[in-house]
Amino acid sequence: MTAAHPFVRAAAESAAARLLFSRPGEQPRLLVALSGGPDSCALLLALCEGADAALWPRPVAAAHFHHGLRGEDADEDAAFAAALCARLAVPCAIGLGSVRARGRSPNAAARTDRYEFLGEAAREAGADVIVTAHTADDQAETVLLRVLRGASVDGLAAMPPVRDLTPDLRIARPLLALRRADVEAYCRDRGVTPRRDPSNEKDRYARARLRRRLPELARDFNPRLTDALVRLSEHASADADLLGRLSDDLWQQAAKRCWPGISVRLDAGIVAAAHSALRRRVLLRALLAAYGPSESDGARREEAATAAFVARLEESALSGSGALDLPGGVHARAWAGLLALERSPAPAAVSLAAASLSLSGVARVTFARLRVRAEDWPGPVPPLPPRALEAYLDRDAAAERPDGRGTMATDPVLVVRAPRVGDRIAPLGMGGRTRLVRDVMADAGWEIPTRAVAALVTRASDDAILWVVGLAQSEETRVSEKTRAVVRLSADFDC
């Protein structure tokens, strides 16, 4: 085992301190994002050298994305990346794109396309960590750009050292504590001459203009300006983390409904009583949820407009009245103690496929963007559910009916499905009389787009509706003194 270069050891110490690669009981598989520039070349070299010194696992692959924007220069970048990977015996995936802005800046479009390719390459390679080569200088530039644009605390936190992209894939930045000069020196020491992208220096890019001016700012105001900006991002990240946890608690209290892309309702009184820092976070979350996952990133990018919309929503929450029409068909209004954001017309559901649910399991319901959990409940049943997304059912009533041999399934199965024409339920308190589910939802003020993707929990054996999620429970599942066992149903939306 050979001793690693100081640059590699510094990167390893930073990665270990931040748990970038390894989590308890995990053997990470790393995919390197390789542009061919100095930063990514140093990253790939350092990961291979560090693996030889048993500092971290060897990369399973590298991935280079050819954006289709720079002609022969880009072709040579791809060839260089492939050659470097061959020298290091690391498999290399090359992606070829053709960037179409589609209402985005070319840089934003290229970035989105690149990350989509990296995700695909990671899945192909069986990787669970995408490793990128952002440095402390990149972080400082990002922070200062966001200061100039009036960013929030979240914006000042800039790039996190590690971030989950999906439940099975995360992005890690082991060079985030290292300087660009260190990167260049390490490449020279290892005899590698990286590629240079001249478009990065063009004046039309704000980052390039700022990069040229940073040395002058450092000379005139603070010789350790980069360190100061990185420190600001670290402090902002810690503050944002705490505010995020507190706002999560507030969301759980205030959110009465959340169908992403369709309908969001908050208790306006709870929101109004909260600290303004938490209130604004919850309102931003509601706004992005109203647009839905496919468009929330675009809404977030329009920071100035989004901040103005949040301010208007805050006024409505505080006053308890008012209405606001937002781009993309989102309408917000405050009335009767609620702040509602509805999208009309709602996007068509991709699939209304039902999901099976055992009485001791979890079902992910794609069409309604929620998870429904069933579990045995040994404790006392509250007289009223503490939140609308909970229900307590008599387990025997929820169970499948006896089969032809008169036996009962040991782990009966429920179904979570979308409403159908003619669906009926006998709500609690109506003595067994049934009503059309659509009428129950209409009486509760649920709009037509919301009704179309409401989730119904039914008994698999006879399709009897046991719970309209978030609204009504059936009388036959009422918990009484005769109840032998209770099952608790709960739902959480992807908001």
Buried (B, 14 or more C-beta within 10 A) or exposed (E): EEEBBEBBBBBBEBBBEBEBBBEEEEEBBBBBBBBBBBBBBBBBBBBBBBBEBEBBBBBBBBBBBBBBBBEEEBEEBBBBBBEBBEEBEBBBBBBEBEBEEEEBEBBBBBBBBBBEBBBEBBBEBEBBBBBBBBBBBBBBBBBBBBEEEEBBBBBBBBBBBBEEBEEEBBBBBBBBBBBBEBBBBBBEEBEBEBBEBEBEEEEEBEBBEBBEEBEEEBEEEEEEBBBBBBEBBBEBBEBBEEBBEBBEEBBEBBBBBBBBBBBBBBBBBBBBBBEEEBBBBBBBBBBBBBBBEEBBEBBBEEBEEBBEBBEBBBEBBBEBEBEBEBEEBBBBBBBEEBBBBBBEEBBEBEEBEBBEBBBEBBBEBBBBBBBBBBBEBEEEBEEEBEEBBBBBBBBBBBBBEEEEEEEEBEEBBBBBBBBEEEBBBBBBEEEEEBBBBBEBBEEBEBBEBBBBBBBBBBBBBEEBBBBBBBBBBBBBBBBEEEBEBBBBBBBEBBB
